[in-house]
Amino acid sequence: MNIRGRAGIFSRLVGWELKGRIVARGFTAKAVAERARRSPSALSNWLNGHVELPLAALFEACEIIGIEPGDVVDAAYDRLRADLDCRSSALDEGVGARGTATPLTSDGGERHSTEMDSAE
């Protein structure tokens, strides 16, 4: 997977992690959005990974619910690493991370998208 793909996954994981923390702390996304003077629909899009979460919005939400933004980022990064490790192990066996067959090249290597391959 290229760097842009990993970054996209990480961005979604940060939103999902924040969403979980909001609920775990007894808040609703709507209440957090209102206190941060943000649109509830925008916050929902960020939390559900539809749009990248701005750092300012992450900071505001964390301040409102009483947690450290770094804890959210660290947890999301740990999840990303675990997912990529799982994928790497599965690729060694020719199986995708979700248990599906991984497309391979004729010489047995993993087939990659050409987009952003040079940025890896």
C-alpha positions in Angstrom: 0.0 0.0 0.0 1.3 3.4 -0.8 1.8 6.3 1.5 -1.4 8.1 0.4 -3.4 5.0 1.1 -2.0 4.6 4.5 -2.6 8.3 5.3 -6.2 7.9 4.2 -6.7 4.9 6.5 -5.0 6.7 9.4 -7.2 9.8 8.9 -10.4 7.6 9.1 -9.0 5.8 12.2 -8.5 9.1 14.0 -12.1 10.1 13.3 -13.4 6.7 14.4 -11.2 6.7 17.5 -12.5 10.2 18.5 -16.1 9.1 17.9 -15.6 6.2 20.3 -14.1 8.4 22.9 -16.9 10.9 22.6 -19.5 8.2 23.3 -17.4 6.6 26.0 -17.2 9.9 27.8 -21.0 10.2 27.8 -21.2 12.9 25.1 -23.0 13.0 21.8 -21.4 14.2 18.6 -24.2 16.8 18.3 -23.4 18.2 21.8 -19.7 18.3 21.0 -20.3 20.1 17.7 -22.6 22.7 19.4 -20.0 23.4 22.1 -17.3 23.7 19.5 -19.5 25.9 17.4 -19.2 23.5 14.5 -21.8 22.1 12.2 -23.1 18.7 13.5 -23.1 17.4 10.0 -19.5 18.4 9.5 -18.4 16.7 12.7 -20.4 13.6 11.8 -18.6 13.5 8.4 -15.2 13.8 10.2 -16.0 11.2 12.8 -17.3 8.7 10.2 -14.2 9.1 8.0 -16.1 10.7 5.1 -13.9 13.8 5.2 -10.5 14.3 6.8 -10.7 15.7 10.4 -9.0 19.1 10.7 -6.5 19.2 13.6 -8.2 22.2 15.1 -11.5 20.3 15.2 -9.7 17.3 16.8 -8.2 19.6 19.4 -11.5 21.3 20.2 -13.4 18.0 20.5 -10.8 16.6 22.8 -10.8 19.7 25.0 -14.6 19.5 25.3 -14.7 15.9 26.3 -11.6 16.1 28.6 -9.0 14.0 26.8 -5.6 14.5 25.2 -5.6 14.7 21.4 -2.3 12.8 21.4 -4.1 9.8 23.0 -6.6 9.7 20.1 -3.8 10.0 17.5 -1.7 7.3 19.3 -4.6 4.9 19.5 -5.4 5.4 15.8 -1.8 4.9 14.8 -1.6 1.7 16.9 -4.7 0.4 15.1 -3.2 1.3 11.7 0.0 -0.6 12.5 -2.0 -3.6 13.7 -4.1 -3.6 10.6 -1.0 -3.2 8.3 0.8 -6.0 10.3 -2.2 -8.2 9.8 -2.2 -7.4 6.1 1.5 -8.0 5.8 1.2 -11.4 7.4 -1.8 -12.3 5.2 0.0 -11.2 2.1 2.9 -13.5 3.0 0.3 -16.3 2.7 -1.3 -14.9 -0.5 -4.5 -13.9 1.4 -5.8 -10.3 1.9 -6.4 -8.8 5.4 -10.1 -9.6 5.2 -9.4 -13.2 4.1 -9.8 -12.6 0.4 -7.4 -13.5 -2.3 -4.8 -10.9 -3.0 -4.1 -10.2 -6.7 -0.6 -11.4 -7.5 1.6 -10.7 -10.5 2.7 -13.6 -12.7 6.0 -13.9 -10.8 4.1 -14.3 -7.5 4.6 -10.8 -6.2 1.8 -8.6 -4.9 0.1 -6.4 -7.5 0.3 -2.7 -6.6 -1.5 0.4 -7.9 0.8 2.6 -9.8 -0.6 5.8 -8.2 1.9 7.2 -5.7 4.1 4.2 -5.9 7.1 6.4 -6.4 6.3 8.2 -3.1 6.7 5.1 -1.0 
